[in-house]
Structure formats: structure tokens, C-alpha cells
């Protein structure tokens, strides 16, 4: 399984950070490590769908 990093920029404090796709899939919520500003549930949901889709494509 490919383990890629996804880059985020916090909308609140402009801190940039990256998380592995594995971490994202295992998380129910994501938040900025600097200020704790959470990523919206919708955004996280779409992100997981996109990751699952690309990983499925890679294994076929
Ligand atoms: Zn932040």
C-alpha cells in the first residue's frame, strides 16, 4: 500500500503541515498541530474518499 503525505495549510494561522494518508484514514478528526483549528468534517470526508479512490486504483 502506498503511504503518501498530504500537505495542509491551516486557514487560521497559516501553519503548513503534512499528514500521511494512513493517519488521515485512521482519524475521525484532524486539527492543526499549531493552533488546534479543526478541519471541517466534510473536508475530511472528501479527503478520505479521494485517498481510498487513489489507493484502490493503485492496487488494481
Ligand atoms: Zn493553525
PDB file of the backbone (N, CA, C, O) and the ligand in Angstrom, with CONECT records:
HET     ZN  A 101       1
ATOM      1  N   UNK A   1       0.848  -1.204   0.000  1.00  0.00           N
ATOM      2  CA  UNK A   1       0.000   0.000   0.000  1.00  0.00           C
ATOM      3  C   UNK A   1       0.880   1.248   0.000  1.00  0.00           C
ATOM      4  O   UNK A   1       1.874   1.334   0.720  1.00  0.00           O
ATOM      5  N   UNK A   2       0.488   2.192  -0.815  1.00  0.00           N
ATOM      6  CA  UNK A   2       1.270   3.430  -0.870  1.00  0.00           C
ATOM      7  C   UNK A   2       0.903   4.336   0.294  1.00  0.00           C
ATOM      8  O   UNK A   2      -0.272   4.488   0.628  1.00  0.00           O
ATOM      9  N   UNK A   3       1.901   4.927   0.898  1.00  0.00           N
ATOM     10  CA  UNK A   3       1.683   5.833   2.009  1.00  0.00           C
ATOM     11  C   UNK A   3       2.202   7.206   1.612  1.00  0.00           C
ATOM     12  O   UNK A   3       3.397   7.486   1.704  1.00  0.00           O
ATOM     13  N   UNK A   4       1.294   8.047   1.173  1.00  0.00           N
ATOM     14  CA  UNK A   4       1.678   9.375   0.711  1.00  0.00           C
ATOM     15  C   UNK A   4       1.401  10.407   1.790  1.00  0.00           C
ATOM     16  O   UNK A   4       0.620  10.175   2.713  1.00  0.00           O
ATOM     17  N   UNK A   5       2.049  11.534   1.655  1.00  0.00           N
ATOM     18  CA  UNK A   5       1.769  12.632   2.567  1.00  0.00           C
ATOM     19  C   UNK A   5       0.885  13.659   1.892  1.00  0.00           C
ATOM     20  O   UNK A   5       1.053  13.967   0.712  1.00  0.00           O
ATOM     21  N   UNK A   6      -0.053  14.181   2.651  1.00  0.00           N
ATOM     22  CA  UNK A   6      -0.920  15.234   2.156  1.00  0.00           C
ATOM     23  C   UNK A   6      -0.555  16.523   2.886  1.00  0.00           C
ATOM     24  O   UNK A   6      -0.448  16.562   4.112  1.00  0.00           O
ATOM     25  N   UNK A   7      -0.372  17.564   2.101  1.00  0.00           N
ATOM     26  CA  UNK A   7       0.043  18.846   2.667  1.00  0.00           C
ATOM     27  C   UNK A   7      -1.184  19.706   2.987  1.00  0.00           C
ATOM     28  O   UNK A   7      -2.095  19.837   2.169  1.00  0.00           O
ATOM     29  N   UNK A   8      -1.191  20.285   4.184  1.00  0.00           N
ATOM     30  CA  UNK A   8      -2.277  21.164   4.596  1.00  0.00           C
ATOM     31  C   UNK A   8      -1.718  22.530   4.959  1.00  0.00           C
ATOM     32  O   UNK A   8      -0.580  22.652   5.412  1.00  0.00           O
ATOM     33  N   UNK A   9      -2.534  23.552   4.754  1.00  0.00           N
ATOM     34  CA  UNK A   9      -2.204  24.862   5.296  1.00  0.00           C
ATOM     35  C   UNK A   9      -3.385  25.288   6.156  1.00  0.00           C
ATOM     36  O   UNK A   9      -4.515  25.369   5.674  1.00  0.00           O
ATOM     37  N   UNK A  10      -3.122  25.558   7.421  1.00  0.00           N
ATOM     38  CA  UNK A  10      -4.185  25.943   8.338  1.00  0.00           C
ATOM     39  C   UNK A  10      -4.797  27.275   7.910  1.00  0.00           C
ATOM     40  O   UNK A  10      -4.077  28.248   7.686  1.00  0.00           O
ATOM     41  N   UNK A  11      -6.129  27.318   7.796  1.00  0.00           N
ATOM     42  CA  UNK A  11      -6.789  28.572   7.397  1.00  0.00           C
ATOM     43  C   UNK A  11      -6.742  29.626   8.501  1.00  0.00           C
ATOM     44  O   UNK A  11      -6.962  30.813   8.261  1.00  0.00           O
ATOM     45  N   UNK A  12      -6.454  29.166   9.704  1.00  0.00           N
ATOM     46  CA  UNK A  12      -6.490  30.065  10.852  1.00  0.00           C
ATOM     47  C   UNK A  12      -5.151  30.752  11.102  1.00  0.00           C
ATOM     48  O   UNK A  12      -5.093  31.968  11.285  1.00  0.00           O
ATOM     49  N   UNK A  13      -4.065  29.957  11.108  1.00  0.00           N
ATOM     50  CA  UNK A  13      -2.761  30.528  11.480  1.00  0.00           C
ATOM     51  C   UNK A  13      -1.722  30.407  10.368  1.00  0.00           C
ATOM     52  O   UNK A  13      -0.570  30.804  10.544  1.00  0.00           O
ATOM     53  N   UNK A  14      -2.140  29.844   9.197  1.00  0.00           N
ATOM     54  CA  UNK A  14      -1.232  29.711   8.049  1.00  0.00           C
ATOM     55  C   UNK A  14      -0.069  28.753   8.279  1.00  0.00           C
ATOM     56  O   UNK A  14       0.892  28.741   7.510  1.00  0.00           O
ATOM     57  N   UNK A  15      -0.156  27.960   9.326  1.00  0.00           N
ATOM     58  CA  UNK A  15       0.866  26.947   9.582  1.00  0.00           C
ATOM     59  C   UNK A  15       0.692  25.817   8.561  1.00  0.00           C
ATOM     60  O   UNK A  15      -0.417  25.324   8.356  1.00  0.00           O
ATOM     61  N   UNK A  16       1.795  25.412   7.924  1.00  0.00           N
ATOM     62  CA  UNK A  16       1.667  24.297   6.989  1.00  0.00           C
ATOM     63  C   UNK A  16       2.195  23.026   7.631  1.00  0.00           C
ATOM     64  O   UNK A  16       3.217  23.032   8.318  1.00  0.00           O
ATOM     65  N   UNK A  17       1.481  21.945   7.394  1.00  0.00           N
ATOM     66  CA  UNK A  17       1.867  20.661   7.969  1.00  0.00           C
ATOM     67  C   UNK A  17       1.431  19.555   7.034  1.00  0.00           C
ATOM     68  O   UNK A  17       0.562  19.761   6.186  1.00  0.00           O
ATOM     69  N   UNK A  18       2.026  18.383   7.180  1.00  0.00           N
ATOM     70  CA  UNK A  18       1.638  17.265   6.332  1.00  0.00           C
ATOM     71  C   UNK A  18       1.309  16.046   7.179  1.00  0.00           C
ATOM     72  O   UNK A  18       1.890  15.823   8.242  1.00  0.00           O
ATOM     73  N   UNK A  19       0.373  15.276   6.684  1.00  0.00           N
ATOM     74  CA  UNK A  19      -0.029  14.045   7.361  1.00  0.00           C
ATOM     75  C   UNK A  19      -0.002  12.919   6.344  1.00  0.00           C
ATOM     76  O   UNK A  19      -0.282  13.135   5.165  1.00  0.00           O
ATOM     77  N   UNK A  20       0.335  11.715   6.798  1.00  0.00           N
ATOM     78  CA  UNK A  20       0.320  10.588   5.877  1.00  0.00           C
ATOM     79  C   UNK A  20      -1.129  10.179   5.610  1.00  0.00           C
ATOM     80  O   UNK A  20      -2.010  10.379   6.446  1.00  0.00           O
ATOM     81  N   UNK A  21      -1.352   9.610   4.442  1.00  0.00           N
ATOM     82  CA  UNK A  21      -2.705   9.176   4.090  1.00  0.00           C
ATOM     83  C   UNK A  21      -3.223   8.175   5.116  1.00  0.00           C
ATOM     84  O   UNK A  21      -4.416   8.151   5.419  1.00  0.00           O
ATOM     85  N   UNK A  22      -2.316   7.342   5.656  1.00  0.00           N
ATOM     86  CA  UNK A  22      -2.700   6.362   6.662  1.00  0.00           C
ATOM     87  C   UNK A  22      -3.254   7.042   7.911  1.00  0.00           C
ATOM     88  O   UNK A  22      -4.277   6.631   8.458  1.00  0.00           O
ATOM     89  N   UNK A  23      -2.558   8.089   8.350  1.00  0.00           N
ATOM     90  CA  UNK A  23      -3.010   8.836   9.522  1.00  0.00           C
ATOM     91  C   UNK A  23      -4.379   9.461   9.286  1.00  0.00           C
ATOM     92  O   UNK A  23      -5.241   9.463  10.164  1.00  0.00           O
ATOM     93  N   UNK A  24      -4.557   9.988   8.087  1.00  0.00           N
ATOM     94  CA  UNK A  24      -5.827  10.642   7.757  1.00  0.00           C
ATOM     95  C   UNK A  24      -6.968   9.633   7.777  1.00  0.00           C
ATOM     96  O   UNK A  24      -8.037   9.901   8.325  1.00  0.00           O
ATOM     97  N   UNK A  25      -6.728   8.459   7.168  1.00  0.00           N
ATOM     98  CA  UNK A  25      -7.781   7.443   7.114  1.00  0.00           C
ATOM     99  C   UNK A  25      -8.150   6.930   8.504  1.00  0.00           C
ATOM    100  O   UNK A  25      -9.288   6.524   8.738  1.00  0.00           O
ATOM    101  N   UNK A  26      -7.189   6.948   9.422  1.00  0.00           N
ATOM    102  CA  UNK A  26      -7.444   6.428  10.764  1.00  0.00           C
ATOM    103  C   UNK A  26      -8.005   7.485  11.710  1.00  0.00           C
ATOM    104  O   UNK A  26      -8.364   7.179  12.847  1.00  0.00           O
ATOM    105  N   UNK A  27      -8.081   8.741  11.234  1.00  0.00           N
ATOM    106  CA  UNK A  27      -8.533   9.814  12.106  1.00  0.00           C
ATOM    107  C   UNK A  27     -10.002  10.133  11.886  1.00  0.00           C
ATOM    108  O   UNK A  27     -10.493  10.123  10.757  1.00  0.00           O
ATOM    109  N   UNK A  28     -10.695  10.414  12.979  1.00  0.00           N
ATOM    110  CA  UNK A  28     -12.074  10.884  12.874  1.00  0.00           C
ATOM    111  C   UNK A  28     -12.108  12.397  12.762  1.00  0.00           C
ATOM    112  O   UNK A  28     -13.020  12.976  12.171  1.00  0.00           O
ATOM    113  N   UNK A  29     -11.100  13.020  13.341  1.00  0.00           N
ATOM    114  CA  UNK A  29     -10.981  14.468  13.225  1.00  0.00           C
ATOM    115  C   UNK A  29      -9.516  14.818  13.003  1.00  0.00           C
ATOM    116  O   UNK A  29      -8.615  14.129  13.481  1.00  0.00           O
ATOM    117  N   UNK A  30      -9.301  15.897  12.272  1.00  0.00           N
ATOM    118  CA  UNK A  30      -7.946  16.390  12.067  1.00  0.00           C
ATOM    119  C   UNK A  30      -7.887  17.831  12.532  1.00  0.00           C
ATOM    120  O   UNK A  30      -8.816  18.605  12.302  1.00  0.00           O
ATOM    121  N   UNK A  31      -6.799  18.188  13.181  1.00  0.00           N
ATOM    122  CA  UNK A  31      -6.681  19.580  13.571  1.00  0.00           C
ATOM    123  C   UNK A  31      -5.244  20.052  13.396  1.00  0.00           C
ATOM    124  O   UNK A  31      -4.306  19.255  13.387  1.00  0.00           O
ATOM    125  N   UNK A  32      -5.096  21.343  13.259  1.00  0.00           N
ATOM    126  CA  UNK A  32      -3.803  21.975  13.079  1.00  0.00           C
ATOM    127  C   UNK A  32      -2.931  21.730  14.314  1.00  0.00           C
ATOM    128  O   UNK A  32      -3.367  21.996  15.434  1.00  0.00           O
ATOM    129  N   UNK A  33      -1.702  21.225  14.125  1.00  0.00           N
ATOM    130  CA  UNK A  33      -0.838  20.961  15.279  1.00  0.00           C
ATOM    131  C   UNK A  33      -0.365  22.241  15.965  1.00  0.00           C
ATOM    132  O   UNK A  33       0.129  22.207  17.092  1.00  0.00           O
ATOM    133  N   UNK A  34      -0.520  23.351  15.284  1.00  0.00           N
ATOM    134  CA  UNK A  34      -0.051  24.608  15.853  1.00  0.00           C
ATOM    135  C   UNK A  34      -1.105  25.292  16.718  1.00  0.00           C
ATOM    136  O   UNK A  34      -0.832  25.666  17.859  1.00  0.00           O
ATOM    137  N   UNK A  35      -2.327  25.456  16.166  1.00  0.00           N
ATOM    138  CA  UNK A  35      -3.349  26.193  16.915  1.00  0.00           C
ATOM    139  C   UNK A  35      -4.548  25.329  17.276  1.00  0.00           C
ATOM    140  O   UNK A  35      -5.421  25.768  18.025  1.00  0.00           O
ATOM    141  N   UNK A  36      -4.605  24.094  16.748  1.00  0.00           N
ATOM    142  CA  UNK A  36      -5.699  23.208  17.100  1.00  0.00           C
ATOM    143  C   UNK A  36      -6.976  23.436  16.313  1.00  0.00           C
ATOM    144  O   UNK A  36      -8.004  22.822  16.599  1.00  0.00           O
ATOM    145  N   UNK A  37      -6.915  24.316  15.322  1.00  0.00           N
ATOM    146  CA  UNK A  37      -8.081  24.582  14.475  1.00  0.00           C
ATOM    147  C   UNK A  37      -8.461  23.304  13.719  1.00  0.00           C
ATOM    148  O   UNK A  37      -7.633  22.770  12.980  1.00  0.00           O
ATOM    149  N   UNK A  38      -9.684  22.802  13.882  1.00  0.00           N
ATOM    150  CA  UNK A  38     -10.057  21.534  13.251  1.00  0.00           C
ATOM    151  C   UNK A  38     -10.411  21.687  11.773  1.00  0.00           C
ATOM    152  O   UNK A  38     -10.935  22.714  11.341  1.00  0.00           O
ATOM    153  N   UNK A  39     -10.112  20.640  11.015  1.00  0.00           N
ATOM    154  CA  UNK A  39     -10.529  20.563   9.624  1.00  0.00           C
ATOM    155  C   UNK A  39     -12.011  20.196   9.628  1.00  0.00           C
ATOM    156  O   UNK A  39     -12.446  19.386  10.446  1.00  0.00           O
ATOM    157  N   UNK A  40     -12.785  20.783   8.726  1.00  0.00           N
ATOM    158  CA  UNK A  40     -14.215  20.505   8.718  1.00  0.00           C
ATOM    159  C   UNK A  40     -14.467  19.030   8.401  1.00  0.00           C
ATOM    160  O   UNK A  40     -13.730  18.404   7.639  1.00  0.00           O
ATOM    161  N   UNK A  41     -15.533  18.490   9.011  1.00  0.00           N
ATOM    162  CA  UNK A  41     -15.873  17.086   8.833  1.00  0.00           C
ATOM    163  C   UNK A  41     -16.085  16.747   7.357  1.00  0.00           C
ATOM    164  O   UNK A  41     -15.690  15.682   6.883  1.00  0.00           O
ATOM    165  N   UNK A  42     -16.716  17.680   6.647  1.00  0.00           N
ATOM    166  CA  UNK A  42     -16.969  17.497   5.227  1.00  0.00           C
ATOM    167  C   UNK A  42     -15.676  17.371   4.439  1.00  0.00           C
ATOM    168  O   UNK A  42     -15.534  16.511   3.570  1.00  0.00           O
ATOM    169  N   UNK A  43     -14.733  18.258   4.768  1.00  0.00           N
ATOM    170  CA  UNK A  43     -13.453  18.261   4.083  1.00  0.00           C
ATOM    171  C   UNK A  43     -12.719  16.947   4.321  1.00  0.00           C
ATOM    172  O   UNK A  43     -12.138  16.370   3.402  1.00  0.00           O
ATOM    173  N   UNK A  44     -12.754  16.485   5.566  1.00  0.00           N
ATOM    174  CA  UNK A  44     -12.096  15.233   5.921  1.00  0.00           C
ATOM    175  C   UNK A  44     -12.747  14.053   5.201  1.00  0.00           C
ATOM    176  O   UNK A  44     -12.066  13.136   4.742  1.00  0.00           O
ATOM    177  N   UNK A  45     -14.069  14.095   5.113  1.00  0.00           N
ATOM    178  CA  UNK A  45     -14.807  13.029   4.450  1.00  0.00           C
ATOM    179  C   UNK A  45     -14.401  12.943   2.972  1.00  0.00           C
ATOM    180  O   UNK A  45     -14.146  11.860   2.447  1.00  0.00           O
ATOM    181  N   UNK A  46     -14.348  14.092   2.326  1.00  0.00           N
ATOM    182  CA  UNK A  46     -13.974  14.112   0.910  1.00  0.00           C
ATOM    183  C   UNK A  46     -12.533  13.674   0.698  1.00  0.00           C
ATOM    184  O   UNK A  46     -12.202  13.013  -0.286  1.00  0.00           O
ATOM    185  N   UNK A  47     -11.686  14.057   1.643  1.00  0.00           N
ATOM    186  CA  UNK A  47     -10.282  13.681   1.581  1.00  0.00           C
ATOM    187  C   UNK A  47     -10.133  12.160   1.667  1.00  0.00           C
ATOM    188  O   UNK A  47      -9.358  11.563   0.920  1.00  0.00           O
ATOM    189  N   UNK A  48     -10.882  11.538   2.585  1.00  0.00           N
ATOM    190  CA  UNK A  48     -10.817  10.085   2.752  1.00  0.00           C
ATOM    191  C   UNK A  48     -11.316   9.378   1.496  1.00  0.00           C
ATOM    192  O   UNK A  48     -10.745   8.372   1.076  1.00  0.00           O
ATOM    193  N   UNK A  49     -12.378   9.905   0.900  1.00  0.00           N
ATOM    194  CA  UNK A  49     -12.909   9.312  -0.327  1.00  0.00           C
ATOM    195  C   UNK A  49     -11.853   9.369  -1.425  1.00  0.00           C
ATOM    196  O   UNK A  49     -11.644   8.399  -2.153  1.00  0.00           O
ATOM    197  N   UNK A  50     -11.190  10.518  -1.533  1.00  0.00           N
ATOM    198  CA  UNK A  50     -10.165  10.690  -2.562  1.00  0.00           C
ATOM    199  C   UNK A  50      -8.985   9.747  -2.330  1.00  0.00           C
ATOM    200  O   UNK A  50      -8.443   9.181  -3.280  1.00  0.00           O
ATOM    201  N   UNK A  51      -8.589   9.579  -1.065  1.00  0.00           N
ATOM    202  CA  UNK A  51      -7.471   8.690  -0.747  1.00  0.00           C
ATOM    203  C   UNK A  51      -7.845   7.240  -1.054  1.00  0.00           C
ATOM    204  O   UNK A  51      -7.076   6.504  -1.673  1.00  0.00           O
ATOM    205  N   UNK A  52      -9.037   6.845  -0.610  1.00  0.00           N
ATOM    206  CA  UNK A  52      -9.494   5.477  -0.870  1.00  0.00           C
ATOM    207  C   UNK A  52      -9.542   5.191  -2.362  1.00  0.00           C
ATOM    208  O   UNK A  52      -9.162   4.112  -2.818  1.00  0.00           O
ATOM    209  N   UNK A  53     -10.016   6.174  -3.111  1.00  0.00           N
ATOM    210  CA  UNK A  53     -10.137   6.006  -4.552  1.00  0.00           C
ATOM    211  C   UNK A  53      -8.771   5.825  -5.190  1.00  0.00           C
ATOM    212  O   UNK A  53      -8.593   4.940  -6.027  1.00  0.00           O
ATOM    213  N   UNK A  54      -7.801   6.649  -4.807  1.00  0.00           N
ATOM    214  CA  UNK A  54      -6.489   6.557  -5.440  1.00  0.00           C
ATOM    215  C   UNK A  54      -5.767   5.286  -5.019  1.00  0.00           C
ATOM    216  O   UNK A  54      -4.989   4.725  -5.791  1.00  0.00           O
ATOM    217  N   UNK A  55      -6.027   4.825  -3.784  1.00  0.00           N
ATOM    218  CA  UNK A  55      -5.376   3.593  -3.342  1.00  0.00           C
ATOM    219  C   UNK A  55      -5.983   2.380  -4.034  1.00  0.00           C
ATOM    220  O   UNK A  55      -5.276   1.423  -4.353  1.00  0.00           O
ATOM    221  N   UNK A  56      -7.274   2.419  -4.262  1.00  0.00           N
ATOM    222  CA  UNK A  56      -7.931   1.339  -4.987  1.00  0.00           C
ATOM    223  C   UNK A  56      -7.385   1.234  -6.397  1.00  0.00           C
ATOM    224  O   UNK A  56      -7.115   0.145  -6.904  1.00  0.00           O
ATOM    225  N   UNK A  57      -7.230   2.387  -7.014  1.00  0.00           N
ATOM    226  CA  UNK A  57      -6.726   2.430  -8.381  1.00  0.00           C
ATOM    227  C   UNK A  57      -5.332   1.837  -8.457  1.00  0.00           C
ATOM    228  O   UNK A  57      -4.990   1.179  -9.440  1.00  0.00           O
ATOM    229  N   UNK A  58      -4.517   2.064  -7.422  1.00  0.00           N
ATOM    230  CA  UNK A  58      -3.140   1.592  -7.431  1.00  0.00           C
ATOM    231  C   UNK A  58      -3.027   0.080  -7.265  1.00  0.00           C
ATOM    232  O   UNK A  58      -2.076  -0.533  -7.748  1.00  0.00           O
ATOM    233  N   UNK A  59      -4.009  -0.524  -6.574  1.00  0.00           N
ATOM    234  CA  UNK A  59      -3.908  -1.951  -6.303  1.00  0.00           C
ATOM    235  C   UNK A  59      -4.495  -2.792  -7.434  1.00  0.00           C
ATOM    236  O   UNK A  59      -4.341  -4.013  -7.438  1.00  0.00           O
ATOM    237  N   UNK A  60      -5.172  -2.147  -8.401  1.00  0.00           N
ATOM    238  CA  UNK A  60      -5.768  -2.906  -9.495  1.00  0.00           C
ATOM    239  C   UNK A  60      -4.873  -2.933 -10.715  1.00  0.00           C
ATOM    240  O   UNK A  60      -5.229  -3.534 -11.728  1.00  0.00           O
TER     241      UNK A  60
HETATM  242 ZN    ZN A 101      -3.483  26.634  12.850  1.00  0.00          ZN
END
